[in-house]
Amino acid sequence: MESLKNSPGVIGNAPRAYVTVDNVMCILGCGRSRAYEAIRAVNLITEKKGGMAFPPGKSNKYSFAEQFDIPMKLVDEVINQGG
């Protein structure tokens, strides 16, 4: 099965399109309650722009990065670390 992952035409794991509370805590250096507040704020802004918000505790990583002016590279690094 390992060789199948590297076969031509096989798509790897899809990149995650959201940040979690733990990701936000790591990126912003804040506590859990502040991370939830940040996620709620980003989801509210996303809804006002006509987009769909993620469930509680998750937010669109692109909207989050834009709102807090954080480079996507940093957001993706934290997501990939599992932090």
mmCIF file of the N, C-alpha and C atoms, coordinates in Angstrom:
data_MODEL
# 
_entry.id   MODEL 
# 
loop_
_atom_site.group_PDB 
_atom_site.id 
_atom_site.type_symbol 
_atom_site.label_atom_id 
_atom_site.label_alt_id 
_atom_site.label_comp_id 
_atom_site.label_asym_id 
_atom_site.label_entity_id 
_atom_site.label_seq_id 
_atom_site.pdbx_PDB_ins_code 
_atom_site.Cartn_x 
_atom_site.Cartn_y 
_atom_site.Cartn_z 
_atom_site.occupancy 
_atom_site.B_iso_or_equiv 
_atom_site.pdbx_formal_charge 
_atom_site.auth_seq_id 
_atom_site.auth_comp_id 
_atom_site.auth_asym_id 
_atom_site.auth_atom_id 
_atom_site.pdbx_PDB_model_num 
ATOM 1   N N  . MET A 1 1  ? 0.810   -1.208 0.000   1.00 0.00 ? 1  MET A N  1 
ATOM 2   C CA . MET A 1 1  ? 0.000   0.000  0.000   1.00 0.00 ? 1  MET A CA 1 
ATOM 3   C C  . MET A 1 1  ? 0.847   1.263  0.000   1.00 0.00 ? 1  MET A C  1 
ATOM 4   N N  . GLU A 1 2  ? 2.028   1.207  0.593   1.00 0.00 ? 2  GLU A N  1 
ATOM 5   C CA . GLU A 1 2  ? 2.898   2.380  0.647   1.00 0.00 ? 2  GLU A CA 1 
ATOM 6   C C  . GLU A 1 2  ? 3.276   2.843  -0.762  1.00 0.00 ? 2  GLU A C  1 
ATOM 7   N N  . SER A 1 3  ? 3.493   1.906  -1.670  1.00 0.00 ? 3  SER A N  1 
ATOM 8   C CA . SER A 1 3  ? 3.879   2.284  -3.025  1.00 0.00 ? 3  SER A CA 1 
ATOM 9   C C  . SER A 1 3  ? 2.723   2.947  -3.772  1.00 0.00 ? 3  SER A C  1 
ATOM 10  N N  . LEU A 1 4  ? 1.504   2.658  -3.384  1.00 0.00 ? 4  LEU A N  1 
ATOM 11  C CA . LEU A 1 4  ? 0.345   3.268  -4.026  1.00 0.00 ? 4  LEU A CA 1 
ATOM 12  C C  . LEU A 1 4  ? 0.307   4.770  -3.769  1.00 0.00 ? 4  LEU A C  1 
ATOM 13  N N  . LYS A 1 5  ? 0.754   5.196  -2.589  1.00 0.00 ? 5  LYS A N  1 
ATOM 14  C CA . LYS A 1 5  ? 0.750   6.620  -2.254  1.00 0.00 ? 5  LYS A CA 1 
ATOM 15  C C  . LYS A 1 5  ? 1.632   7.425  -3.197  1.00 0.00 ? 5  LYS A C  1 
ATOM 16  N N  . ASN A 1 6  ? 2.677   6.815  -3.697  1.00 0.00 ? 6  ASN A N  1 
ATOM 17  C CA . ASN A 1 6  ? 3.630   7.518  -4.553  1.00 0.00 ? 6  ASN A CA 1 
ATOM 18  C C  . ASN A 1 6  ? 3.397   7.286  -6.041  1.00 0.00 ? 6  ASN A C  1 
ATOM 19  N N  . SER A 1 7  ? 2.352   6.581  -6.388  1.00 0.00 ? 7  SER A N  1 
ATOM 20  C CA . SER A 1 7  ? 2.062   6.293  -7.789  1.00 0.00 ? 7  SER A CA 1 
ATOM 21  C C  . SER A 1 7  ? 1.618   7.555  -8.518  1.00 0.00 ? 7  SER A C  1 
ATOM 22  N N  . PRO A 1 8  ? 1.908   7.654  -9.803  1.00 0.00 ? 8  PRO A N  1 
ATOM 23  C CA . PRO A 1 8  ? 1.487   8.818  -10.578 1.00 0.00 ? 8  PRO A CA 1 
ATOM 24  C C  . PRO A 1 8  ? -0.038  8.926  -10.613 1.00 0.00 ? 8  PRO A C  1 
ATOM 25  N N  . GLY A 1 9  ? -0.519  10.131 -10.483 1.00 0.00 ? 9  GLY A N  1 
ATOM 26  C CA . GLY A 1 9  ? -1.957  10.368 -10.560 1.00 0.00 ? 9  GLY A CA 1 
ATOM 27  C C  . GLY A 1 9  ? -2.682  10.229 -9.240  1.00 0.00 ? 9  GLY A C  1 
ATOM 28  N N  . VAL A 1 10 ? -1.997  9.779  -8.208  1.00 0.00 ? 10 VAL A N  1 
ATOM 29  C CA . VAL A 1 10 ? -2.631  9.629  -6.902  1.00 0.00 ? 10 VAL A CA 1 
ATOM 30  C C  . VAL A 1 10 ? -2.484  10.943 -6.148  1.00 0.00 ? 10 VAL A C  1 
ATOM 31  N N  . ILE A 1 11 ? -3.602  11.442 -5.673  1.00 0.00 ? 11 ILE A N  1 
ATOM 32  C CA . ILE A 1 11 ? -3.605  12.697 -4.930  1.00 0.00 ? 11 ILE A CA 1 
ATOM 33  C C  . ILE A 1 11 ? -3.327  12.376 -3.469  1.00 0.00 ? 11 ILE A C  1 
ATOM 34  N N  . GLY A 1 12 ? -2.434  13.128 -2.864  1.00 0.00 ? 12 GLY A N  1 
ATOM 35  C CA . GLY A 1 12 ? -2.094  12.936 -1.455  1.00 0.00 ? 12 GLY A CA 1 
ATOM 36  C C  . GLY A 1 12 ? -3.210  13.443 -0.546  1.00 0.00 ? 12 GLY A C  1 
ATOM 37  N N  . ASN A 1 13 ? -2.895  13.586 0.704   1.00 0.00 ? 13 ASN A N  1 
ATOM 38  C CA . ASN A 1 13 ? -3.869  14.099 1.659   1.00 0.00 ? 13 ASN A CA 1 
ATOM 39  C C  . ASN A 1 13 ? -4.258  15.524 1.292   1.00 0.00 ? 13 ASN A C  1 
ATOM 40  N N  . ALA A 1 14 ? -5.526  15.802 1.342   1.00 0.00 ? 14 ALA A N  1 
ATOM 41  C CA . ALA A 1 14 ? -6.013  17.140 1.023   1.00 0.00 ? 14 ALA A CA 1 
ATOM 42  C C  . ALA A 1 14 ? -5.610  18.094 2.146   1.00 0.00 ? 14 ALA A C  1 
ATOM 43  N N  . PRO A 1 15 ? -5.188  19.292 1.794   1.00 0.00 ? 15 PRO A N  1 
ATOM 44  C CA . PRO A 1 15 ? -4.844  20.251 2.836   1.00 0.00 ? 15 PRO A CA 1 
ATOM 45  C C  . PRO A 1 15 ? -6.091  20.680 3.599   1.00 0.00 ? 15 PRO A C  1 
ATOM 46  N N  . ARG A 1 16 ? -5.924  20.906 4.866   1.00 0.00 ? 16 ARG A N  1 
ATOM 47  C CA . ARG A 1 16 ? -7.051  21.296 5.712   1.00 0.00 ? 16 ARG A CA 1 
ATOM 48  C C  . ARG A 1 16 ? -7.397  22.755 5.458   1.00 0.00 ? 16 ARG A C  1 
ATOM 49  N N  . ALA A 1 17 ? -8.670  23.061 5.372   1.00 0.00 ? 17 ALA A N  1 
ATOM 50  C CA . ALA A 1 17 ? -9.117  24.414 5.047   1.00 0.00 ? 17 ALA A CA 1 
ATOM 51  C C  . ALA A 1 17 ? -9.578  25.190 6.274   1.00 0.00 ? 17 ALA A C  1 
ATOM 52  N N  . TYR A 1 18 ? -9.296  24.690 7.463   1.00 0.00 ? 18 TYR A N  1 
ATOM 53  C CA . TYR A 1 18 ? -9.768  25.365 8.674   1.00 0.00 ? 18 TYR A CA 1 
ATOM 54  C C  . TYR A 1 18 ? -8.710  25.336 9.765   1.00 0.00 ? 18 TYR A C  1 
ATOM 55  N N  . VAL A 1 19 ? -8.868  26.250 10.710  1.00 0.00 ? 19 VAL A N  1 
ATOM 56  C CA . VAL A 1 19 ? -8.040  26.255 11.909  1.00 0.00 ? 19 VAL A CA 1 
ATOM 57  C C  . VAL A 1 19 ? -8.921  25.843 13.087  1.00 0.00 ? 19 VAL A C  1 
ATOM 58  N N  . THR A 1 20 ? -8.300  25.217 14.063  1.00 0.00 ? 20 THR A N  1 
ATOM 59  C CA . THR A 1 20 ? -9.013  24.814 15.273  1.00 0.00 ? 20 THR A CA 1 
ATOM 60  C C  . THR A 1 20 ? -8.624  25.740 16.418  1.00 0.00 ? 20 THR A C  1 
ATOM 61  N N  . VAL A 1 21 ? -9.271  25.561 17.536  1.00 0.00 ? 21 VAL A N  1 
ATOM 62  C CA . VAL A 1 21 ? -8.964  26.357 18.719  1.00 0.00 ? 21 VAL A CA 1 
ATOM 63  C C  . VAL A 1 21 ? -7.499  26.183 19.108  1.00 0.00 ? 21 VAL A C  1 
ATOM 64  N N  . ASP A 1 22 ? -7.003  24.952 19.065  1.00 0.00 ? 22 ASP A N  1 
ATOM 65  C CA . ASP A 1 22 ? -5.605  24.707 19.418  1.00 0.00 ? 22 ASP A CA 1 
ATOM 66  C C  . ASP A 1 22 ? -4.653  25.425 18.461  1.00 0.00 ? 22 ASP A C  1 
ATOM 67  N N  . ASN A 1 23 ? -4.993  25.445 17.169  1.00 0.00 ? 23 ASN A N  1 
ATOM 68  C CA . ASN A 1 23 ? -4.170  26.171 16.194  1.00 0.00 ? 23 ASN A CA 1 
ATOM 69  C C  . ASN A 1 23 ? -4.147  27.662 16.519  1.00 0.00 ? 23 ASN A C  1 
ATOM 70  N N  . VAL A 1 24 ? -5.311  28.219 16.811  1.00 0.00 ? 24 VAL A N  1 
ATOM 71  C CA . VAL A 1 24 ? -5.418  29.646 17.111  1.00 0.00 ? 24 VAL A CA 1 
ATOM 72  C C  . VAL A 1 24 ? -4.648  29.984 18.388  1.00 0.00 ? 24 VAL A C  1 
ATOM 73  N N  . MET A 1 25 ? -4.736  29.112 19.392  1.00 0.00 ? 25 MET A N  1 
ATOM 74  C CA . MET A 1 25 ? -3.990  29.331 20.634  1.00 0.00 ? 25 MET A CA 1 
ATOM 75  C C  . MET A 1 25 ? -2.496  29.402 20.350  1.00 0.00 ? 25 MET A C  1 
ATOM 76  N N  . CYS A 1 26 ? -2.022  28.530 19.504  1.00 0.00 ? 26 CYS A N  1 
ATOM 77  C CA . CYS A 1 26 ? -0.601  28.485 19.153  1.00 0.00 ? 26 CYS A CA 1 
ATOM 78  C C  . CYS A 1 26 ? -0.188  29.712 18.344  1.00 0.00 ? 26 CYS A C  1 
ATOM 79  N N  . ILE A 1 27 ? -0.983  30.106 17.381  1.00 0.00 ? 27 ILE A N  1 
ATOM 80  C CA . ILE A 1 27 ? -0.650  31.229 16.511  1.00 0.00 ? 27 ILE A CA 1 
ATOM 81  C C  . ILE A 1 27 ? -0.710  32.554 17.249  1.00 0.00 ? 27 ILE A C  1 
ATOM 82  N N  . LEU A 1 28 ? -1.782  32.767 18.015  1.00 0.00 ? 28 LEU A N  1 
ATOM 83  C CA . LEU A 1 28 ? -1.959  34.048 18.695  1.00 0.00 ? 28 LEU A CA 1 
ATOM 84  C C  . LEU A 1 28 ? -1.304  34.091 20.071  1.00 0.00 ? 28 LEU A C  1 
ATOM 85  N N  . GLY A 1 29 ? -0.921  32.940 20.587  1.00 0.00 ? 29 GLY A N  1 
ATOM 86  C CA . GLY A 1 29 ? -0.317  32.894 21.916  1.00 0.00 ? 29 GLY A CA 1 
ATOM 87  C C  . GLY A 1 29 ? -1.298  33.290 22.997  1.00 0.00 ? 29 GLY A C  1 
ATOM 88  N N  . CYS A 1 30 ? -2.526  32.811 22.866  1.00 0.00 ? 30 CYS A N  1 
ATOM 89  C CA . CYS A 1 30 ? -3.569  33.187 23.811  1.00 0.00 ? 30 CYS A CA 1 
ATOM 90  C C  . CYS A 1 30 ? -4.162  31.937 24.465  1.00 0.00 ? 30 CYS A C  1 
ATOM 91  N N  . GLY A 1 31 ? -5.072  32.153 25.380  1.00 0.00 ? 31 GLY A N  1 
ATOM 92  C CA . GLY A 1 31 ? -5.744  31.054 26.053  1.00 0.00 ? 31 GLY A CA 1 
ATOM 93  C C  . GLY A 1 31 ? -6.922  30.538 25.240  1.00 0.00 ? 31 GLY A C  1 
ATOM 94  N N  . ARG A 1 32 ? -7.526  29.478 25.748  1.00 0.00 ? 32 ARG A N  1 
ATOM 95  C CA . ARG A 1 32 ? -8.624  28.821 25.052  1.00 0.00 ? 32 ARG A CA 1 
ATOM 96  C C  . ARG A 1 32 ? -9.821  29.741 24.855  1.00 0.00 ? 32 ARG A C  1 
ATOM 97  N N  . SER A 1 33 ? -10.215 30.481 25.886  1.00 0.00 ? 33 SER A N  1 
ATOM 98  C CA . SER A 1 33 ? -11.411 31.320 25.752  1.00 0.00 ? 33 SER A CA 1 
ATOM 99  C C  . SER A 1 33 ? -11.189 32.439 24.735  1.00 0.00 ? 33 SER A C  1 
ATOM 100 N N  . ARG A 1 34 ? -9.994  33.017 24.714  1.00 0.00 ? 34 ARG A N  1 
ATOM 101 C CA . ARG A 1 34 ? -9.691  34.067 23.727  1.00 0.00 ? 34 ARG A CA 1 
ATOM 102 C C  . ARG A 1 34 ? -9.647  33.488 22.313  1.00 0.00 ? 34 ARG A C  1 
ATOM 103 N N  . ALA A 1 35 ? -9.163  32.265 22.185  1.00 0.00 ? 35 ALA A N  1 
ATOM 104 C CA . ALA A 1 35 ? -9.138  31.606 20.878  1.00 0.00 ? 35 ALA A CA 1 
ATOM 105 C C  . ALA A 1 35 ? -10.562 31.382 20.361  1.00 0.00 ? 35 ALA A C  1 
ATOM 106 N N  . TYR A 1 36 ? -11.470 30.956 21.257  1.00 0.00 ? 36 TYR A N  1 
ATOM 107 C CA . TYR A 1 36 ? -12.870 30.789 20.857  1.00 0.00 ? 36 TYR A CA 1 
ATOM 108 C C  . TYR A 1 36 ? -13.481 32.121 20.437  1.00 0.00 ? 36 TYR A C  1 
ATOM 109 N N  . GLU A 1 37 ? -13.150 33.190 21.147  1.00 0.00 ? 37 GLU A N  1 
ATOM 110 C CA . GLU A 1 37 ? -13.653 34.520 20.782  1.00 0.00 ? 37 GLU A CA 1 
ATOM 111 C C  . GLU A 1 37 ? -13.170 34.911 19.390  1.00 0.00 ? 37 GLU A C  1 
ATOM 112 N N  . ALA A 1 38 ? -11.894 34.663 19.113  1.00 0.00 ? 38 ALA A N  1 
ATOM 113 C CA . ALA A 1 38 ? -11.335 34.997 17.807  1.00 0.00 ? 38 ALA A CA 1 
ATOM 114 C C  . ALA A 1 38 ? -12.029 34.207 16.701  1.00 0.00 ? 38 ALA A C  1 
ATOM 115 N N  . ILE A 1 39 ? -12.267 32.932 16.943  1.00 0.00 ? 39 ILE A N  1 
ATOM 116 C CA . ILE A 1 39 ? -12.941 32.093 15.946  1.00 0.00 ? 39 ILE A CA 1 
ATOM 117 C C  . ILE A 1 39 ? -14.370 32.569 15.717  1.00 0.00 ? 39 ILE A C  1 
ATOM 118 N N  . ARG A 1 40 ? -15.072 32.899 16.795  1.00 0.00 ? 40 ARG A N  1 
ATOM 119 C CA . ARG A 1 40 ? -16.443 33.411 16.645  1.00 0.00 ? 40 ARG A CA 1 
ATOM 120 C C  . ARG A 1 40 ? -16.443 34.696 15.830  1.00 0.00 ? 40 ARG A C  1 
ATOM 121 N N  . ALA A 1 41 ? -15.484 35.585 16.095  1.00 0.00 ? 41 ALA A N  1 
ATOM 122 C CA . ALA A 1 41 ? -15.416 36.854 15.364  1.00 0.00 ? 41 ALA A CA 1 
ATOM 123 C C  . ALA A 1 41 ? -15.161 36.611 13.880  1.00 0.00 ? 41 ALA A C  1 
ATOM 124 N N  . VAL A 1 42 ? -14.237 35.720 13.555  1.00 0.00 ? 42 VAL A N  1 
ATOM 125 C CA . VAL A 1 42 ? -13.936 35.419 12.150  1.00 0.00 ? 42 VAL A CA 1 
ATOM 126 C C  . VAL A 1 42 ? -15.152 34.783 11.474  1.00 0.00 ? 42 VAL A C  1 
ATOM 127 N N  . ASN A 1 43 ? -15.820 33.866 12.156  1.00 0.00 ? 43 ASN A N  1 
ATOM 128 C CA . ASN A 1 43 ? -17.009 33.230 11.578  1.00 0.00 ? 43 ASN A CA 1 
ATOM 129 C C  . ASN A 1 43 ? -18.135 34.238 11.352  1.00 0.00 ? 43 ASN A C  1 
ATOM 130 N N  . LEU A 1 44 ? -18.289 35.187 12.266  1.00 0.00 ? 44 LEU A N  1 
ATOM 131 C CA . LEU A 1 44 ? -19.321 36.217 12.118  1.00 0.00 ? 44 LEU A CA 1 
ATOM 132 C C  . LEU A 1 44 ? -19.020 37.095 10.906  1.00 0.00 ? 44 LEU A C  1 
ATOM 133 N N  . ILE A 1 45 ? -17.766 37.485 10.740  1.00 0.00 ? 45 ILE A N  1 
ATOM 134 C CA . ILE A 1 45 ? -17.372 38.298 9.586   1.00 0.00 ? 45 ILE A CA 1 
ATOM 135 C C  . ILE A 1 45 ? -17.591 37.517 8.291   1.00 0.00 ? 45 ILE A C  1 
ATOM 136 N N  . THR A 1 46 ? -17.249 36.244 8.306   1.00 0.00 ? 46 THR A N  1 
ATOM 137 C CA . THR A 1 46 ? -17.448 35.393 7.124   1.00 0.00 ? 46 THR A CA 1 
ATOM 138 C C  . THR A 1 46 ? -18.921 35.321 6.748   1.00 0.00 ? 46 THR A C  1 
ATOM 139 N N  . GLU A 1 47 ? -19.784 35.157 7.749   1.00 0.00 ? 47 GLU A N  1 
ATOM 140 C CA . GLU A 1 47 ? -21.228 35.105 7.483   1.00 0.00 ? 47 GLU A CA 1 
ATOM 141 C C  . GLU A 1 47 ? -21.745 36.429 6.941   1.00 0.00 ? 47 GLU A C  1 
ATOM 142 N N  . LYS A 1 48 ? -21.259 37.545 7.483   1.00 0.00 ? 48 LYS A N  1 
ATOM 143 C CA . LYS A 1 48 ? -21.698 38.862 7.007   1.00 0.00 ? 48 LYS A CA 1 
ATOM 144 C C  . LYS A 1 48 ? -21.290 39.108 5.562   1.00 0.00 ? 48 LYS A C  1 
ATOM 145 N N  . LYS A 1 49 ? -20.173 38.504 5.153   1.00 0.00 ? 49 LYS A N  1 
ATOM 146 C CA . LYS A 1 49 ? -19.728 38.625 3.766   1.00 0.00 ? 49 LYS A CA 1 
ATOM 147 C C  . LYS A 1 49 ? -20.465 37.664 2.847   1.00 0.00 ? 49 LYS A C  1 
ATOM 148 N N  . GLY A 1 50 ? -21.335 36.832 3.409   1.00 0.00 ? 50 GLY A N  1 
ATOM 149 C CA . GLY A 1 50 ? -22.119 35.906 2.596   1.00 0.00 ? 50 GLY A CA 1 
ATOM 150 C C  . GLY A 1 50 ? -21.549 34.506 2.533   1.00 0.00 ? 50 GLY A C  1 
ATOM 151 N N  . GLY A 1 51 ? -20.483 34.250 3.246   1.00 0.00 ? 51 GLY A N  1 
ATOM 152 C CA . GLY A 1 51 ? -19.882 32.915 3.259   1.00 0.00 ? 51 GLY A CA 1 
ATOM 153 C C  . GLY A 1 51 ? -20.500 32.038 4.336   1.00 0.00 ? 51 GLY A C  1 
ATOM 154 N N  . MET A 1 52 ? -20.094 30.801 4.350   1.00 0.00 ? 52 MET A N  1 
ATOM 155 C CA . MET A 1 52 ? -20.582 29.878 5.366   1.00 0.00 ? 52 MET A CA 1 
ATOM 156 C C  . MET A 1 52 ? -19.543 29.753 6.472   1.00 0.00 ? 52 MET A C  1 
ATOM 157 N N  . ALA A 1 53 ? -20.005 29.863 7.694   1.00 0.00 ? 53 ALA A N  1 
ATOM 158 C CA . ALA A 1 53 ? -19.109 29.731 8.839   1.00 0.00 ? 53 ALA A CA 1 
ATOM 159 C C  . ALA A 1 53 ? -18.928 28.251 9.164   1.00 0.00 ? 53 ALA A C  1 
ATOM 160 N N  . PHE A 1 54 ? -17.802 27.939 9.743   1.00 0.00 ? 54 PHE A N  1 
ATOM 161 C CA . PHE A 1 54 ? -17.538 26.578 10.204  1.00 0.00 ? 54 PHE A CA 1 
ATOM 162 C C  . PHE A 1 54 ? -18.255 26.357 11.531  1.00 0.00 ? 54 PHE A C  1 
ATOM 163 N N  . PRO A 1 55 ? -18.346 25.109 11.974  1.00 0.00 ? 55 PRO A N  1 
ATOM 164 C CA . PRO A 1 55 ? -18.970 24.840 13.270  1.00 0.00 ? 55 PRO A CA 1 
ATOM 165 C C  . PRO A 1 55 ? -18.144 25.448 14.403  1.00 0.00 ? 55 PRO A C  1 
ATOM 166 N N  . PRO A 1 56 ? -18.721 25.559 15.603  1.00 0.00 ? 56 PRO A N  1 
ATOM 167 C CA . PRO A 1 56 ? -17.988 26.138 16.733  1.00 0.00 ? 56 PRO A CA 1 
ATOM 168 C C  . PRO A 1 56 ? -16.637 25.451 16.945  1.00 0.00 ? 56 PRO A C  1 
ATOM 169 N N  . GLY A 1 57 ? -15.616 26.269 17.191  1.00 0.00 ? 57 GLY A N  1 
ATOM 170 C CA . GLY A 1 57 ? -14.286 25.736 17.428  1.00 0.00 ? 57 GLY A CA 1 
ATOM 171 C C  . GLY A 1 57 ? -13.434 25.615 16.180  1.00 0.00 ? 57 GLY A C  1 
ATOM 172 N N  . LYS A 1 58 ? -13.999 25.961 15.028  1.00 0.00 ? 58 LYS A N  1 
ATOM 173 C CA . LYS A 1 58 ? -13.255 25.911 13.769  1.00 0.00 ? 58 LYS A CA 1 
ATOM 174 C C  . LYS A 1 58 ? -13.573 27.155 12.961  1.00 0.00 ? 58 LYS A C  1 
ATOM 175 N N  . SER A 1 59 ? -12.598 27.570 12.151  1.00 0.00 ? 59 SER A N  1 
ATOM 176 C CA . SER A 1 59 ? -12.798 28.735 11.301  1.00 0.00 ? 59 SER A CA 1 
ATOM 177 C C  . SER A 1 59 ? -12.017 28.550 10.006  1.00 0.00 ? 59 SER A C  1 
ATOM 178 N N  . ASN A 1 60 ? -12.487 29.193 8.960   1.00 0.00 ? 60 ASN A N  1 
ATOM 179 C CA . ASN A 1 60 ? -11.805 29.148 7.674   1.00 0.00 ? 60 ASN A CA 1 
ATOM 180 C C  . ASN A 1 60 ? -10.400 29.724 7.840   1.00 0.00 ? 60 ASN A C  1 
ATOM 181 N N  . LYS A 1 61 ? -9.388  28.959 7.443   1.00 0.00 ? 61 LYS A N  1 
ATOM 182 C CA . LYS A 1 61 ? -8.009  29.402 7.673   1.00 0.00 ? 61 LYS A CA 1 
ATOM 183 C C  . LYS A 1 61 ? -7.654  30.631 6.854   1.00 0.00 ? 61 LYS A C  1 
ATOM 184 N N  . TYR A 1 62 ? -8.246  30.796 5.701   1.00 0.00 ? 62 TYR A N  1 
ATOM 185 C CA . TYR A 1 62 ? -7.968  31.958 4.866   1.00 0.00 ? 62 TYR A CA 1 
ATOM 186 C C  . TYR A 1 62 ? -8.590  33.216 5.465   1.00 0.00 ? 62 TYR A C  1 
ATOM 187 N N  . SER A 1 63 ? -9.816  33.116 5.945   1.00 0.00 ? 63 SER A N  1 
ATOM 188 C CA . SER A 1 63 ? -10.471 34.252 6.602   1.00 0.00 ? 63 SER A CA 1 
ATOM 189 C C  . SER A 1 63 ? -9.737  34.624 7.881   1.00 0.00 ? 63 SER A C  1 
ATOM 190 N N  . PHE A 1 64 ? -9.317  33.607 8.628   1.00 0.00 ? 64 PHE A N  1 
ATOM 191 C CA . PHE A 1 64 ? -8.573  33.841 9.871   1.00 0.00 ? 64 PHE A CA 1 
ATOM 192 C C  . PHE A 1 64 ? -7.276  34.582 9.584   1.00 0.00 ? 64 PHE A C  1 
ATOM 193 N N  . ALA A 1 65 ? -6.515  34.107 8.606   1.00 0.00 ? 65 ALA A N  1 
ATOM 194 C CA . ALA A 1 65 ? -5.235  34.726 8.268   1.00 0.00 ? 65 ALA A CA 1 
ATOM 195 C C  . ALA A 1 65 ? -5.436  36.164 7.794   1.00 0.00 ? 65 ALA A C  1 
ATOM 196 N N  . GLU A 1 66 ? -6.475  36.386 7.009   1.00 0.00 ? 66 GLU A N  1 
ATOM 197 C CA . GLU A 1 66 ? -6.756  37.730 6.505   1.00 0.00 ? 66 GLU A CA 1 
ATOM 198 C C  . GLU A 1 66 ? -7.152  38.663 7.643   1.00 0.00 ? 66 GLU A C  1 
ATOM 199 N N  . GLN A 1 67 ? -8.020  38.207 8.514   1.00 0.00 ? 67 GLN A N  1 
ATOM 200 C CA . GLN A 1 67 ? -8.529  39.037 9.608   1.00 0.00 ? 67 GLN A CA 1 
ATOM 201 C C  . GLN A 1 67 ? -7.422  39.454 10.572  1.00 0.00 ? 67 GLN A C  1 
ATOM 202 N N  . PHE A 1 68 ? -6.509  38.538 10.864  1.00 0.00 ? 68 PHE A N  1 
ATOM 203 C CA . PHE A 1 68 ? -5.448  38.825 11.821  1.00 0.00 ? 68 PHE A CA 1 
ATOM 204 C C  . PHE A 1 68 ? -4.127  39.206 11.150  1.00 0.00 ? 68 PHE A C  1 
ATOM 205 N N  . ASP A 1 69 ? -4.152  39.333 9.826   1.00 0.00 ? 69 ASP A N  1 
ATOM 206 C CA . ASP A 1 69 ? -2.973  39.717 9.044   1.00 0.00 ? 69 ASP A CA 1 
ATOM 207 C C  . ASP A 1 69 ? -1.780  38.814 9.357   1.00 0.00 ? 69 ASP A C  1 
ATOM 208 N N  . ILE A 1 70 ? -2.024  37.512 9.241   1.00 0.00 ? 70 ILE A N  1 
ATOM 209 C CA . ILE A 1 70 ? -1.009  36.493 9.500   1.00 0.00 ? 70 ILE A CA 1 
ATOM 210 C C  . ILE A 1 70 ? -0.689  35.805 8.180   1.00 0.00 ? 70 ILE A C  1 
ATOM 211 N N  . PRO A 1 71 ? 0.584   35.616 7.870   1.00 0.00 ? 71 PRO A N  1 
ATOM 212 C CA . PRO A 1 71 ? 0.938   34.946 6.611   1.00 0.00 ? 71 PRO A CA 1 
ATOM 213 C C  . PRO A 1 71 ? 0.399   33.507 6.558   1.00 0.00 ? 71 PRO A C  1 
ATOM 214 N N  . MET A 1 72 ? -0.131  33.128 5.403   1.00 0.00 ? 72 MET A N  1 
ATOM 215 C CA . MET A 1 72 ? -0.685  31.774 5.250   1.00 0.00 ? 72 MET A CA 1 
ATOM 216 C C  . MET A 1 72 ? 0.372   30.712 5.513   1.00 0.00 ? 72 MET A C  1 
ATOM 217 N N  . LYS A 1 73 ? 1.620   31.012 5.207   1.00 0.00 ? 73 LYS A N  1 
ATOM 218 C CA . LYS A 1 73 ? 2.689   30.052 5.432   1.00 0.00 ? 73 LYS A CA 1 
ATOM 219 C C  . LYS A 1 73 ? 2.763   29.670 6.910   1.00 0.00 ? 73 LYS A C  1 
ATOM 220 N N  . LEU A 1 74 ? 2.641   30.660 7.788   1.00 0.00 ? 74 LEU A N  1 
ATOM 221 C CA . LEU A 1 74 ? 2.662   30.401 9.231   1.00 0.00 ? 74 LEU A CA 1 
ATOM 222 C C  . LEU A 1 74 ? 1.449   29.576 9.660   1.00 0.00 ? 74 LEU A C  1 
ATOM 223 N N  . VAL A 1 75 ? 0.283   29.929 9.153   1.00 0.00 ? 75 VAL A N  1 
ATOM 224 C CA . VAL A 1 75 ? -0.937  29.195 9.494   1.00 0.00 ? 75 VAL A CA 1 
ATOM 225 C C  . VAL A 1 75 ? -0.806  27.737 9.063   1.00 0.00 ? 75 VAL A C  1 
ATOM 226 N N  . ASP A 1 76 ? -0.337  27.505 7.847   1.00 0.00 ? 76 ASP A N  1 
ATOM 227 C CA . ASP A 1 76 ? -0.178  26.140 7.358   1.00 0.00 ? 76 ASP A CA 1 
ATOM 228 C C  . ASP A 1 76 ? 0.861   25.360 8.164   1.00 0.00 ? 76 ASP A C  1 
ATOM 229 N N  . GLU A 1 77 ? 1.933   26.022 8.571   1.00 0.00 ? 77 GLU A N  1 
ATOM 230 C CA . GLU A 1 77 ? 2.948   25.355 9.385   1.00 0.00 ? 77 GLU A CA 1 
ATOM 231 C C  . GLU A 1 77 ? 2.368   24.875 10.713  1.00 0.00 ? 77 GLU A C  1 
ATOM 232 N N  . VAL A 1 78 ? 1.584   25.726 11.349  1.00 0.00 ? 78 VAL A N  1 
ATOM 233 C CA . VAL A 1 78 ? 0.966   25.359 12.640  1.00 0.00 ? 78 VAL A CA 1 
ATOM 234 C C  . VAL A 1 78 ? -0.018  24.222 12.448  1.00 0.00 ? 78 VAL A C  1 
ATOM 235 N N  . ILE A 1 79 ? -0.817  24.287 11.391  1.00 0.00 ? 79 ILE A N  1 
ATOM 236 C CA . ILE A 1 79 ? -1.782  23.218 11.112  1.00 0.00 ? 79 ILE A CA 1 
ATOM 237 C C  . ILE A 1 79 ? -1.048  21.885 10.886  1.00 0.00 ? 79 ILE A C  1 
ATOM 238 N N  . ASN A 1 80 ? 0.020   21.918 10.104  1.00 0.00 ? 80 ASN A N  1 
ATOM 239 C CA . ASN A 1 80 ? 0.761   20.694 9.796   1.00 0.00 ? 80 ASN A CA 1 
ATOM 240 C C  . ASN A 1 80 ? 1.490   20.137 11.000  1.00 0.00 ? 80 ASN A C  1 
ATOM 241 N N  . GLN A 1 81 ? 1.868   21.003 11.947  1.00 0.00 ? 81 GLN A N  1 
ATOM 242 C CA . GLN A 1 81 ? 2.517   20.551 13.182  1.00 0.00 ? 81 GLN A CA 1 
ATOM 243 C C  . GLN A 1 81 ? 1.514   19.871 14.099  1.00 0.00 ? 81 GLN A C  1 
ATOM 244 N N  . GLY A 1 82 ? 0.247   20.180 13.902  1.00 0.00 ? 82 GLY A N  1 
ATOM 245 C CA . GLY A 1 82 ? -0.775  19.648 14.789  1.00 0.00 ? 82 GLY A CA 1 
ATOM 246 C C  . GLY A 1 82 ? -0.952  20.514 16.030  1.00 0.00 ? 82 GLY A C  1 
ATOM 247 N N  . GLY A 1 83 ? -0.383  21.707 15.992  1.00 0.00 ? 83 GLY A N  1 
ATOM 248 C CA . GLY A 1 83 ? -0.460  22.631 17.142  1.00 0.00 ? 83 GLY A CA 1 
ATOM 249 C C  . GLY A 1 83 ? -1.598  23.563 17.045  1.00 0.00 ? 83 GLY A C  1 
# 
